[in-house]
Amino acid sequence: TVLSTEQAPTRVAAWNGTVMWSQLDTAGGAYRLVTSVDAGAPAPVMVPERGDGPFDIDLGTNRSGNAYAVYTRGGDIYRLGVASGVETKITKLSSPALAERDPTIQRGAIAFIRRERGYDQLRIGNTTTGSKGSRMLVKRRSIVSAELAITQVAYVEQTGNSRLVHVRNIRTGRDQVVYRATSGGANVARVTKPAYGADFNGFVWARTNLGSGTGNRLVRYELRRSRLSYAQGSSRW
């Protein structure tokens, strides 16, 4: 089902029948947030536009299982109730001096990336009354993206000519590289932001092969079995 034809690339987030993405305002150059429910026509989300690129949006749930979106604007983290349409700035997790990006939400916890002193920090926190802000999970030279599951977080690290997909246990700190995409010759290998699938309890991402002519590949990692499976994609994706 084609939901929309857009004028510029954008991240797409989905959860339980709700899809959200950014739509370029060609007149002003800013991006507005739109949503589609159960494959319906896209409708605008009543939040301010983002002037520094598409929304880095992620969809998940709060502790009660209700659908929520998280994204940044102006380097600060915002949370949006999907049903209510109420937007809240998450001041407990947003630094007044540093910029946050690529937040991800699941069961009320919010993870995000913060750049400081030449390193990317993957941090996690929540917004409960007793919250004391965020804590650092891992620090790397370059963290491209991250996605929360229930007890794990997947993140993509750029190191040299490789992109590594890590899966980290939030409680124990056990960190494992489960996938590696390496560029070489005519091939430029990239890995997209992982997406969490609650139905099979695992992550899905795309590995792109730019210049090699072999198209793209979809990769799925099941947490319970620690197993990878693959599907051939399309160069148009």
C-alpha positions in Angstrom: 0.0 0.0 0.0 1.5 3.3 -1.1 0.9 5.8 1.8 2.5 8.8 0.2 5.0 10.0 -2.4 7.5 12.4 -0.8 9.8 15.0 -2.2 12.8 14.2 0.0 14.1 11.2 1.9 12.8 10.7 5.4 12.9 8.3 8.3 9.7 6.2 8.8 8.6 4.9 12.2 5.8 2.4 12.8 4.1 0.7 15.7 0.9 -1.3 16.0 -0.7 0.1 12.8 0.5 3.7 13.3 3.1 5.1 10.9 4.8 8.5 11.2 7.3 10.3 8.9 8.4 13.8 7.9 7.0 15.7 4.9 9.1 18.5 3.3 7.5 21.9 3.1 9.0 22.9 -0.3 8.0 26.6 0.2 9.8 27.1 3.5 12.3 24.2 3.5 11.2 22.9 6.9 9.7 19.4 7.7 6.3 18.7 9.1 5.3 15.5 10.9 2.5 13.4 9.4 0.8 10.2 10.5 -1.1 7.3 8.9 -3.3 4.9 11.0 -4.2 1.5 9.6 -2.9 2.4 6.1 -5.2 5.5 5.9 -4.3 8.8 4.2 -1.6 10.8 5.9 -2.7 13.6 8.2 -0.6 16.4 9.8 0.5 16.0 13.4 0.0 19.3 15.3 3.5 20.0 16.4 6.0 22.6 15.3 8.0 22.0 12.1 11.6 20.9 12.2 14.0 23.2 10.4 17.2 21.2 10.5 16.2 18.1 8.6 13.6 15.4 8.9 12.3 14.3 12.3 14.5 11.6 13.9 11.3 9.9 15.0 10.8 6.6 16.8 7.6 4.9 17.9 7.1 2.7 20.9 5.1 2.6 24.2 4.9 3.9 27.7 4.8 1.6 30.7 1.1 1.1 30.2 1.5 0.0 26.6 0.1 3.1 25.0 1.7 4.3 21.8 4.2 7.2 22.0 6.6 8.9 19.6 9.9 10.5 20.5 12.1 12.8 18.4 14.3 15.9 18.8 13.9 19.5 17.9 16.6 22.1 18.5 18.8 19.4 20.0 16.2 18.6 22.8 14.1 15.4 23.2 10.3 15.6 22.8 7.7 12.9 23.5 4.3 12.8 21.8 1.2 10.8 22.9 -0.1 9.2 19.7 -3.7 9.1 20.8 -3.8 12.4 22.7 -1.6 14.4 20.3 0.0 16.1 23.4 3.7 17.0 23.0 6.0 17.2 26.0 9.6 18.4 26.1 11.6 15.9 28.2 13.7 18.3 30.2 15.0 15.5 32.6 16.9 13.9 29.7 17.8 17.0 27.6 21.1 18.7 28.3 21.0 22.5 28.4 24.5 22.6 26.8 24.7 19.5 24.6 22.5 18.3 21.7 20.7 15.0 21.8 19.6 13.0 18.7 18.0 9.8 17.5 15.9 9.0 20.6 14.1 5.6 20.9 11.3 4.6 23.3 10.0 1.3 24.7 8.0 0.6 27.9 8.6 4.2 29.0 12.4 4.1 28.8 14.0 6.5 26.4 17.5 5.9 24.9 19.3 8.5 22.8 22.7 9.6 21.5 24.6 12.6 22.8 27.9 13.9 21.4 30.5 15.1 23.8 34.3 15.6 23.6 34.7 13.7 20.3 32.6 10.7 21.3 29.0 9.6 20.9 27.4 8.5 24.1 24.4 6.1 24.1 22.4 7.0 27.1 19.1 5.8 28.7 16.6 7.3 31.2 12.9 7.6 32.0 10.5 10.3 33.0 9.1 8.9 36.2 8.9 11.1 39.3 12.0 9.6 40.8 14.1 9.9 37.6 17.5 11.4 38.1 18.2 12.0 34.4 20.1 9.6 32.1 22.9 7.1 32.5 25.5 6.2 29.9 25.3 2.7 28.4 28.2 2.9 26.0 30.7 5.4 24.5 32.0 5.1 20.9 33.7 7.3 18.4 30.7 7.1 16.1 27.2 5.7 16.9 25.0 6.0 13.9 21.6 5.0 15.4 19.9 3.0 18.1 16.7 1.1 18.9 15.2 -0.1 22.2 13.6 -3.5 22.8 12.3 -4.6 26.2 15.6 -5.6 27.9 18.1 -4.9 25.1 19.2 -2.1 22.9 20.5 -2.4 19.3 22.9 0.2 18.0 25.0 0.7 14.9 28.6 1.7 15.3 30.7 3.2 12.5 34.4 2.1 12.7 36.8 2.5 9.8 35.1 1.1 6.7 32.7 -1.1 8.6 29.3 -0.6 10.3 28.7 -3.0 13.2 25.3 -3.9 14.7 25.6 -4.4 18.4 23.0 -5.9 20.7 23.5 -4.8 24.4 21.7 -6.2 27.5 20.7 -3.0 29.4 20.8 -4.6 32.8 24.0 -6.8 32.6 25.9 -4.7 30.1 26.7 -7.7 27.9 27.5 -6.3 24.5 27.7 -8.4 21.3 28.4 -7.6 17.7 25.8 -9.6 15.8 26.3 -8.2 12.3 29.1 -6.5 10.3 28.8 -4.7 6.9 32.2 -3.7 5.4 32.8 -1.5 2.4 35.4 -2.4 -0.2 36.1 -2.0 -3.9 33.0 -0.7 -5.7 30.8 -1.6 -2.8 29.7 1.0 -0.1 28.1 -1.0 2.7 25.6 0.8 5.0 23.2 -0.4 7.7 19.9 1.4 8.4 18.5 2.1 11.9 17.3 -1.2 13.4 13.6 -1.6 14.1 12.2 -3.6 17.0 9.6 -6.3 16.3 7.6 -7.3 19.4 5.8 -10.2 17.6 9.1 -12.1 17.1 11.1 -10.3 19.8 14.0 -9.1 17.7 15.4 -6.5 15.4 15.2 -5.9 11.6 17.5 -3.7 9.5 18.5 -3.2 5.9 22.0 -3.6 4.6 22.5 -1.5 1.5 25.1 -2.3 -1.2 25.8 0.9 -3.1 27.8 0.5 -6.3 28.0 -3.3 -6.3 24.8 -3.8 -8.3 23.6 -6.5 -5.9 20.7 -4.6 -4.4 19.8 -4.4 -0.8 19.3 -7.1 1.9 16.9 -7.2 4.8 18.3 -8.8 8.0 16.4 -10.1 11.0 18.0 -11.0 14.4 15.9 -13.0 16.8 16.9 -12.3 20.4 15.7 -15.6 21.9 17.6 -17.8 19.5 20.5 -15.3 18.7 19.9 -16.1 15.1 20.1 -14.1 11.9 17.9 -14.6 8.8 17.9 -12.8 5.5 15.6 -11.7 2.7 16.6 -10.1 -0.7 15.6 -6.5 -0.9 15.4 -4.0 -3.8 17.8 -1.3 -4.9 14.8 1.0 -4.9 14.3 0.7 -1.1 
